[in-house]
Amino acid sequence: MPARMGIISGFASSEADRRGVTELVTRVYQKAGYARPGEASSIGSFLAAPSTVSFTAKLDSKVIGTISVIGDSSLGLPMDSIFKDEIAPLREEGKRIAEVGQFAIDREVLATAQKSSGEPLDRAVSLVLFKLALHYGMRKGFDFFCITVNPKHESFYRWMGFEKFAETRDYPSVQNAPAVPMKLDLKALDEKRKKGLPCNTLLSEILYNPPEEATLAGALARVS
């Protein structure tokens, strides 16, 4: 993402970046009621795994947005805790899968910046983070992205092509908030991109305006 109001996005490559990711996710999840005060994210071990990459949006060197792609490994995926049986068919078919998680943006900081710019920065930051994650997934050769989302956000993910694949359940890791399991066929998405097929406005912005190569280079170089 080119600088926009001083906001820069890319791969979280440094220890400071990763610390900023953890701090932002913890703060946002606590405010949303997904974690108790003083309680860190429940998937910290996954974020530190070699198969995980995190992307950030930063303003004045501060992480104000993040998303992570957690590749399947011997650790499994965070959502295995409640949807392992439902994910099993993908693994049995030999599909390469990853979970998209720890999406968080600092709406307070963005609201302040937005007042001076007049631009909907929260949407712009959300869009560029998902753009980085999806293009990384396609370039890395994953077959499917999986995700758990709160029902109130389900329609947004459907716009990106995610489909619900099991019934909604309470998720103990986020204070028993309801979780909708969804998956995205990345191979089909990449095929649509290569053929230039028409799609909705949101997906068109993601598919046909790829991130700059430099923002993906570090993530693609990681061994997963």
Helices and strands as residue ranges (DSSP letters): E 7-11, H 15-32, H 44-47, E 52-59, E 62-71, H 80-92, E 97-105, H 107-117, H 121-140, E 144-149, G 151-153, H 154-159, E 163-164, E 169-171, G 172-174, E 177-185, H 186-195, H 201-208, H 213-221
